[in-house]
Amino acid sequence: MKKVLVLGGGTAGVETAIFLKKEGFDVELVSDRDFFYIYPISIWIPTGEVGLDSISIPLKDLSESHGFKVTVDEVERISASDMKVYLKNSGERSDFDYLVIALGQSKIKHEGIEHTLSICGSPQEALKIRERIEDLIKIGKGKIAFGFGGNPRAKEAVRGGPVFEILFNTHNYLKKLGIRDNFELIFFAPMEKPGARLGEKALKMLDRMFNKMGIKRFTGKKIKRFTQNSVVFEDGSSVEADLILFTPGGTGHPVIKNSDLPQTEAGFIKIEDSCQVVGFENIYAAGDVVSIEGPEWKAKQGHLAEVMGRNIAHNIAVKEGIKSGEPKGYKEHINIFCLMDMGNGGGLAYRSENKALLIPLPVIGHYLKKGWGVYYKLSKLGKIPRIPGM
Ligand SMILES: Cc1cc2nc3c(=O)[nH]c(=O)nc-3n(C[C@H](O)[C@H](O)[C@H](O)COP(=O)(O)OP(=O)(O)OC[C@H]3O[C@@H](n4cnc5c(N)ncnc54)[C@H](O)[C@@H]3O)c2cc1C
């Protein structure tokens, strides 16, 4: 049986490994973490609703459930032209027939970024956010700035949803503690209309929520740099804060940028609709590491990363003659599907070629997302059946 080496143990890598095993391949997954970190439900770490354990799945457990091998190691270099991968501890690897790259993305490094923390970073960074919020709660007052940036070279590499989610959750957490009035919550972003890709209805709803929650906004101002306690904009103005929670625009993973893989200006891998890397017969890539093609509002999301993973397993199986059928593409699956949590409810945002919907889900929205988290963990481990598309 042909061997597939999957690089990355996140949303795309795990889904690819599970489905490659279903097709009968010999699969080894390499990850620098020994657990799968479920980003969408990490938004409750800052307010202490969840700990790391409840939003992670040990890769060992996934390996036992699905039968793929796991190697915990760091990918240092990829040489696509001679099908070699270099790992920090295990050294050079070329003992595979197919390579799947699912290493995720990196973030743009603004001047003074070390003075900020992001919910879209490492699990340790999310814990640090929690610690800093708790420190301010102990003092009893504070000023917290929440923001996100973009990448002009890759407009789809923006992660605004989780920033709105931790902002609204923090508001509701402070309210529950009865100290919201002692805190100033600020939102900043360089775009004129942050969140616009969700559609006009979502923008209006966000606007109403900001007003209702008393959150000050600084939008349409390009960020120049950060200092320990301020965000400095290009027009010379600035915003002071005790804590700055900022998620920069995404950029290519350093391993990809330093490789011979075909890539965009921003360092994202160029792929065909089938997820095959352009010009490389036996190399595929999935998830945040790739450049996606589609409508102006396109976004990189977990469900798309999973579709890519499943398609890769199918497409390699078809190529190997294990099954019949046509190769499957990712482009027809581009949409935005997001249950945005607010701590005391939520909103279901959906965007496709013909529709832009935002359905407010007071109270129930929060519990739906909580329920999804439980379902996701159990279904990944094969303990309950998967619902198609979720
Ligand atoms: C806070 C947050 C909330 C989100 N909420 C939603 C949501 O509600 N809905 C939705 O659809 N999407 C959401 N997303 C987006 C979604 O999580 C991503 O699109 C998805 O995780 C991408 O999967 P990936 O496998 O490409 O990358 P990742 O999940 O980032 O996985 C990359 C993996 O590669 C590993 N890795 C990286 N570098 C190396 C290396 N050098 N060597 C070995 N291993 C390495 C990492 O440890 C990680 O396991 C959210 C993202 C964030 C950050």
The ligand as an SDF file (V2000), in Angstrom:
LIG
                    3D

 53 58  0  0  0  0  0  0  0  0999 V2000
   -9.4230   31.4960   17.3460 C   0  0  0  0  0  0  0  0  0  0  0  0
   -9.9190   30.9250   16.0450 C   0  0  0  0  0  0  0  0  0  0  0  0
  -11.2790   30.6760   15.8760 C   0  0  0  0  0  0  0  0  0  0  0  0
  -11.7430   30.1530   14.6920 C   0  0  0  0  0  0  0  0  0  0  0  0
  -13.0860   29.9150   14.5430 N   0  0  0  0  0  0  0  0  0  0  0  0
  -13.5390   29.3120   13.4180 C   0  0  0  0  0  0  0  0  0  0  0  0
  -14.9200   28.9870   13.2790 C   0  0  0  0  0  0  0  0  0  0  0  0
  -15.7280   29.2750   14.1680 O   0  0  0  0  0  0  0  0  0  0  0  0
  -15.3060   28.3520   12.1420 N   0  0  0  0  0  0  0  0  0  0  0  0
  -14.4210   28.0100   11.1530 C   0  0  0  0  0  0  0  0  0  0  0  0
  -14.8110   27.4040   10.1560 O   0  0  0  0  0  0  0  0  0  0  0  0
  -13.1240   28.3420   11.2430 N   0  0  0  0  0  0  0  0  0  0  0  0
  -12.6540   28.9700   12.3510 C   0  0  0  0  0  0  0  0  0  0  0  0
  -11.3310   29.2830   12.4610 N   0  0  0  0  0  0  0  0  0  0  0  0
  -10.4280   28.9710   11.3400 C   0  0  0  0  0  0  0  0  0  0  0  0
   -9.9370   27.5370   11.4000 C   0  0  0  0  0  0  0  0  0  0  0  0
   -9.6190   27.1810   12.7220 O   0  0  0  0  0  0  0  0  0  0  0  0
   -8.7390   27.3830   10.4890 C   0  0  0  0  0  0  0  0  0  0  0  0
   -9.1270   27.7330    9.1820 O   0  0  0  0  0  0  0  0  0  0  0  0
   -8.2160   25.9610   10.5230 C   0  0  0  0  0  0  0  0  0  0  0  0
   -7.7420   25.6460   11.8020 O   0  0  0  0  0  0  0  0  0  0  0  0
   -7.1140   25.7620    9.4940 C   0  0  0  0  0  0  0  0  0  0  0  0
   -6.6330   24.4700    9.6240 O   0  0  0  0  0  0  0  0  0  0  0  0
   -5.1250   24.1160    9.2800 P   0  0  0  0  0  0  0  0  0  0  0  0
   -4.9680   22.6580    9.5700 O   0  0  0  0  0  0  0  0  0  0  0  0
   -4.7930   24.6030    7.9340 O   0  0  0  0  0  0  0  0  0  0  0  0
   -4.2550   24.9710   10.2980 O   0  0  0  0  0  0  0  0  0  0  0  0
   -4.1060   24.7660   11.8630 P   0  0  0  0  0  0  0  0  0  0  0  0
   -5.3660   24.3220   12.4590 O   0  0  0  0  0  0  0  0  0  0  0  0
   -3.4570   26.0100   12.3390 O   0  0  0  0  0  0  0  0  0  0  0  0
   -3.0680   23.5600   11.9890 O   0  0  0  0  0  0  0  0  0  0  0  0
   -1.7150   23.6440   11.6300 C   0  0  0  0  0  0  0  0  0  0  0  0
   -0.9920   22.5130   12.3360 C   0  0  0  0  0  0  0  0  0  0  0  0
    0.3520   22.4340   11.8950 O   0  0  0  0  0  0  0  0  0  0  0  0
    1.2070   22.3270   13.0110 C   0  0  0  0  0  0  0  0  0  0  0  0
    2.4970   22.9220   12.6400 N   0  0  0  0  0  0  0  0  0  0  0  0
    2.7550   24.2150   12.3240 C   0  0  0  0  0  0  0  0  0  0  0  0
    4.0440   24.3800   12.0190 N   0  0  0  0  0  0  0  0  0  0  0  0
    4.6180   23.1670   12.1250 C   0  0  0  0  0  0  0  0  0  0  0  0
    5.9410   22.6840   11.9040 C   0  0  0  0  0  0  0  0  0  0  0  0
    6.9320   23.4790   11.5090 N   0  0  0  0  0  0  0  0  0  0  0  0
    6.1870   21.3590   12.0990 N   0  0  0  0  0  0  0  0  0  0  0  0
    5.1830   20.5090   12.4730 C   0  0  0  0  0  0  0  0  0  0  0  0
    3.9170   20.9140   12.6910 N   0  0  0  0  0  0  0  0  0  0  0  0
    3.6380   22.2260   12.5120 C   0  0  0  0  0  0  0  0  0  0  0  0
    0.4920   23.0950   14.1340 C   0  0  0  0  0  0  0  0  0  0  0  0
    0.9130   22.6780   15.4160 O   0  0  0  0  0  0  0  0  0  0  0  0
   -0.9440   22.6880   13.8550 C   0  0  0  0  0  0  0  0  0  0  0  0
   -1.2360   21.4570   14.4800 O   0  0  0  0  0  0  0  0  0  0  0  0
  -10.8390   29.8460   13.6350 C   0  0  0  0  0  0  0  0  0  0  0  0
   -9.4740   30.0950   13.7980 C   0  0  0  0  0  0  0  0  0  0  0  0
   -9.0130   30.6310   14.9810 C   0  0  0  0  0  0  0  0  0  0  0  0
   -7.5360   30.8840   15.1240 C   0  0  0  0  0  0  0  0  0  0  0  0
  1  2  1  0
  2  3  1  0
  2 52  2  0
  3  4  2  0
  4  5  1  0
  4 50  1  0
  5  6  2  0
  6  7  1  0
  6 13  1  0
  7  8  2  0
  7  9  1  0
  9 10  1  0
 10 11  2  0
 10 12  1  0
 12 13  2  0
 13 14  1  0
 14 15  1  0
 14 50  1  0
 15 16  1  0
 16 17  1  0
 16 18  1  0
 18 19  1  0
 18 20  1  0
 20 21  1  0
 20 22  1  0
 22 23  1  0
 23 24  1  0
 24 25  2  0
 24 26  1  0
 24 27  1  0
 27 28  1  0
 28 29  2  0
 28 30  1  0
 28 31  1  0
 31 32  1  0
 32 33  1  0
 33 34  1  0
 33 48  1  0
 34 35  1  0
 35 36  1  0
 35 46  1  0
 36 37  1  0
 36 45  1  0
 37 38  2  0
 38 39  1  0
 39 40  1  0
 39 45  2  0
 40 41  1  0
 40 42  2  0
 42 43  1  0
 43 44  2  0
 44 45  1  0
 46 47  1  0
 46 48  1  0
 48 49  1  0
 50 51  2  0
 51 52  1  0
 52 53  1  0
M  END
$$$$
